[in-house]
Amino acid sequence: MSSVQPPEADASLGELFSDLTTDMSALLRDELSLAKVELKEEITKVGRAGGMFGGAALAGYMTIVLLSFAAAWGLAEVMAVGWAFLIVAVIWAIAAALLYLRGRDQLQKVHPKPELTIDTLKEDVRWAKKQKP
């Protein structure tokens, strides 16, 4: 960040405007750097979570497949094999539809924007407006 020097008493309007422009440019560069850091941190967190969800999904998938076969073969002891597998498939279709709807609702709540940077930029604009001669 650049060091801000107080304006000299005999500085011209052009010099003051030049200093203000330089300071605002430096401030905007700093704010953009902050936004990049914030977004990089969030993306890293999402990447880690995604990897863990991927591993969990694979283990869960294998569990579901094996339990589904066990349930279908268990039902096949009291009814025709085709009907037993159809019942298990319908149960999974209902579960898939419910999970899809919940996931869609959760995705609509995601707002990937750098909140801190936006707040500080608004603050900077308010400050700059107060500095007008």
C-alpha positions in Angstrom: 0.0 0.0 0.0 1.3 3.5 -0.8 2.0 5.9 2.0 -0.3 8.9 1.9 1.4 12.2 2.4 -0.7 15.2 3.6 -1.1 17.8 0.8 1.2 20.8 1.0 -0.5 24.1 1.8 0.5 25.7 -1.4 -0.2 22.8 -3.7 -2.2 23.6 -6.8 -5.6 22.1 -7.6 -4.0 20.1 -10.4 -1.4 18.6 -8.0 -4.1 17.8 -5.5 -6.2 16.1 -8.2 -3.2 14.2 -9.4 -2.5 13.0 -5.8 -6.1 12.0 -5.4 -6.1 10.1 -8.7 -2.9 8.3 -7.7 -4.2 7.5 -4.2 -7.5 6.2 -5.7 -5.6 4.0 -8.2 -3.5 2.5 -5.4 -6.6 1.9 -3.3 -8.4 0.2 -6.2 -5.4 -2.0 -6.8 -5.2 -3.0 -3.2 -9.0 -3.7 -3.1 -8.6 -6.0 -6.2 -5.7 -7.8 -4.5 -7.9 -8.3 -1.5 -10.7 -9.7 -3.6 -8.3 -12.1 -5.3 -7.1 -13.4 -2.0 -10.6 -13.8 -0.7 -11.7 -15.7 -3.7 -8.6 -17.9 -3.8 -9.2 -18.9 -0.2 -12.8 -19.8 -0.8 -12.0 -21.8 -4.0 -9.4 -23.8 -2.0 -12.0 -24.6 0.6 -14.4 -25.7 -2.1 -11.8 -27.9 -3.8 -11.0 -29.7 -0.5 -14.6 -30.2 0.3 -15.3 -31.5 -3.3 -12.5 -34.1 -3.0 -14.0 -35.3 0.3 -17.5 -35.4 -1.2 -16.1 -37.4 -4.2 -14.6 -40.1 -1.9 -17.8 -40.2 0.2 -19.9 -40.5 -2.9 -17.9 -43.4 -4.2 -18.2 -45.3 -0.9 -21.9 -44.4 -0.6 -22.5 -45.6 -4.1 -21.0 -48.9 -3.5 -23.0 -49.3 -0.3 -26.2 -48.4 -2.0 -25.6 -50.8 -4.8 -24.9 -53.7 -2.5 -27.8 -52.9 -0.1 -30.2 -52.5 -3.1 -29.2 -55.9 -4.4 -29.6 -57.4 -0.9 -33.1 -55.8 -0.6 -34.2 -56.9 -4.0 -33.1 -60.5 -3.4 -34.7 -60.4 0.0 -38.0 -59.3 -1.5 -37.6 -62.0 -4.2 -38.1 -64.6 -1.5 -41.7 -63.5 -1.2 -42.5 -62.3 -4.7 -41.3 -62.6 -8.3 -37.7 -61.4 -8.9 -38.7 -58.8 -11.5 -41.2 -57.2 -9.1 -38.8 -57.2 -6.3 -36.1 -55.3 -8.3 -38.8 -52.9 -9.7 -39.9 -52.0 -6.1 -36.3 -51.2 -5.1 -35.8 -49.2 -8.3 -38.9 -47.1 -7.6 -37.8 -46.4 -4.1 -34.5 -45.1 -5.4 -36.2 -43.0 -8.1 -38.2 -41.2 -5.4 -35.0 -40.7 -3.3 -33.3 -39.3 -6.3 -36.1 -36.8 -7.1 -36.2 -35.6 -3.5 -32.4 -35.2 -3.4 -32.4 -33.3 -6.7 -35.0 -30.9 -5.4 -33.1 -30.2 -2.1 -29.8 -29.8 -4.0 -31.4 -27.3 -6.4 -32.8 -25.3 -3.5 -29.4 -25.2 -1.8 -27.6 -24.2 -5.0 -29.9 -21.2 -5.4 -28.6 -19.9 -2.0 -25.0 -19.7 -3.2 -23.7 -16.2 -3.7 -20.0 -16.3 -4.6 -19.0 -12.7 -4.2 -16.3 -11.2 -2.0 -18.3 -9.5 0.7 -15.4 -7.9 2.5 -14.1 -6.3 -0.6 -17.5 -5.0 -1.6 -18.0 -3.4 1.8 -14.6 -1.7 1.8 -15.2 -0.4 -1.7 -18.5 1.1 -0.7 -16.7 2.7 2.3 -14.0 4.0 -0.1 -16.6 5.6 -2.3 -18.3 7.3 0.7 -14.9 8.6 1.8 -14.0 9.9 -1.7 -17.3 11.7 -1.9 -16.5 13.5 1.4 -13.2 14.6 0.0 -14.6 16.8 -2.7 -13.4 20.4 -2.4 
